[in-house]
Amino acid sequence: MSQSTKLPLYITLATFVLAFVLCAAQYPAMASTRVVANLLTDNAFLGITAVGMTFVILSGGIDLSVGSVIAFTGVFLAVILRDTSIHPLVAFALVLLITTGFGAAMGGIIHYLEMPPFIVTLAGMFLMRGLAYVLSTESVPITHEFYDWLQSLYWKAPGGGRFRLTGALMLLTYVAAMIVLHRTRFGQNVYAIGGSAQTAQLMGVPRARTTIGIYAVSGGLAGLAGIVYTLYTSAGYSLATVGVELDAIAAVVIGGTLLSGGSGFVAGTFFGILIMGLIQTYIVFDGTLSSWWTKIVIGGLLFAFIMLQKGLGWATTARIRLLTASDARS
Amino acid sequence: MMKSTLKRVMPQIIILALVLAANFLVFRGFFHVEFQHGRLFGNLIDVLNRGAPTALLATGMTLVIATRGIDLSVGAVMAIAGAVAASAVVGGAHWTLAVLLALAAGAACGLWNGVLVAIFRIQPIVATLVLMVAGRGIGQLLTEGAILTFNDPGLIRLGAGTIAAVPTPIWIWIAVACVVGLVIRRSALGLLIEAVGINQTSSRLAGINARVLLIAVYLVSGLCAALAGVIVAADIKGADANNAGLWMELDAILAVVIGGNSLLGGRFSITASLLGALIIQGVNSLILLSGMPVEFNLVIKALIIIAILVIQSPRVRHSLYLLRASTGPVLRERPKPAPRTPQEEGQS
């Protein structure tokens, strides 16, 4: 059984390694620490978002609001740093509080009003994007010495690669998420609800608390991703990160998490993000391929992994049927 | 029959009337329609005209949602169809051929979604997500990333022209809605679709060919999306694969939800969805006419969805039902509610 739940993870890992080796064979420069460091820096905000999305999808839900939350966070930080003199760290805490609360509110609506997560988070997506517009329709630059200091933090690896703070933050998020999912009661509850909400409730899993917690985690991590995004671009723009929720969902699926919930790993999501980043890097290296190939290849990968999940599901049920049939005979 | 339909769409008609009245309050000339240069002009005509893509998408989306599915790819299909039509016309094809090719592309997309959902049994959100992500890329591939402009008068007429003084898009969406509505409601198809949406397994056991029905439903949605894509492309005289139909899938789903159709499948009303599409367009027009910053558009939309969600929520409905049942005269017409537990007592 554990074999079949971990298999998608291994396949994702193998796909990444194979793709990286193929890329490196074609362009030897790709195997440098620079490329690896940039892979982490460029995908840090998406990676953090995808962690939250993994929680939500593991529980059998979906969160369409994350892209808007990132944009809102960016605009909120930019406006608050421009108009007031509060320290960025206080602003960070404030915005994380808002986004976590927003996620928790969506979780509450989903649980208490028994509405599909899809439509509730769709409303949340409109709301957050709208609030970002209301704050400012123009791109607001962020200039603060604290920001400059944060951006100047990096560890220069041999070979010239610069591992920046945001990449480290992403790795830290993944480690924390793994600990929460596999070593805490809350993590077990997430898997239980994703497996079967009804069974989970009968077994005494606190559904209300867990559902609210899951969406709060997703909202809060989207807020964190928004902070990382402002560090990456030094600006807040209400039209930024449109469609990031789809990239995050795609990364989670490519990472081998079942969209029906209950089975999957954060580590898979990490490699899903790296695969998507690798496609983009390859297109940049190639130079002749156009950017829209990214979308097509990601769509194709998405399809391949969904079919893989289906195939594994069929294989498992067929084996169980076979086993029960042979039990009946003996 | 007629009376029950009217009763079903009454809430939507009331909301639409309120939205239109609000439009009138902020702009007194709202209902003024005049005849100029051989076509009708006026804000009311504009609402009907601009609402065409959403209305078309909502028609297909209603059927998909009635089977307990969802079609996220309609926006991307619009982009593909627009790109196909534009590149065909630019390549020298007659505009009717271009439209047919665009429809064929839409049908192919719908077929792809339908096969994934019906044969491979992938959840609809996921199955259509593939095309939503990849579709825009395919559209850009067709137009080579540029906005492909064209000058074919036949094709442009579909988006910007008029037939009998009424803008063509209005004719198209009304015609499509009538055809789909008649085919669905004058035959048993509508009933079968509802059966599949309520319980796929039992409907299959009852002898309904659920697979073919599911594929057909996604096919219709793809065709509707292709038509909408052609109209949008014809309106701007160009195919913009990057922006054509962007976020239209959300508007279409919103229209269906405002139409009071449950996202959990089952009973549906195309008329109500179309009214929903007009309500969305009415709200858009209200925001423009009132001079409110356009930025508020999304916030207002979000608040509308939240309000509708709360009203539609099973929990709230149940409490309302209990409230009504406990206040007297209605009690005689309705079956007796189940004995109330102390918990429910607290809610009502």
Interface residues (C-beta under 8 A of the other chain):
Chain A: I62 I109 Y112 L113 E114 M115 P116 F118 I119 V120 L122 A123 G124 M125 F126 L127 R129 G130 L131 Y133 V134 T137 L246 I249 A250 V253 L259 S260 S290 S291 W292 W293 T294 K295 I296 I298 G299 G300 L302 F303 I306 M307 K310
Chain B: I70 F120 R121 I122 Q123 I125 V126 A127 L129 V130 L131 M132 V133 A134 G135 R136 G137 I138 Q140 L141 E144 G145 L250 I253 L254 V257 L263 L264 P293 V294 E295 F296 N297 L298 V299 I300 K301 A302 L303 I305 I306 L309 V310 Q312 S313 P314 R315 V316
